[in-house]
Amino acid sequence: MPSPEPVPEILVDARGHRCPVPTLRLRRALEDAPPGARVRLLADDPLARIDVPHFAAGAGFEVIEVIEEAGALGFLVGRPG
């Protein structure tokens, strides 16, 4: 049985930008991504902690992971297959 294809992960680095820019960049990346892809968004605006999950829930995407490291937030958001 062949091994499954790895899930593509797209990186969107929106550090240094204020909301709504990180969320807008995330939306564009998810719209352009193939079904089943994941987008990792890096943002350092504290409002992203609220805006990104709200956007994802309303648009039918899934926030898989949220991490905070070195003053930046990292969101892994999945696009349904």
TAQUI-V848666 format. One line per field, one symbol per residue. ss: DSSP state (H for helix, E for strand, L for the rest). A space follows every 50 residues. Layout:
ss = ???
//
This chain:
ss = LLLLLLLLEEEEELLLLLLLHHHHHHHHHHHHLLLLLEEEEEELLLLHHH HHHHHHHHHLLEEEEEEEELLEEEEEEELLL
//
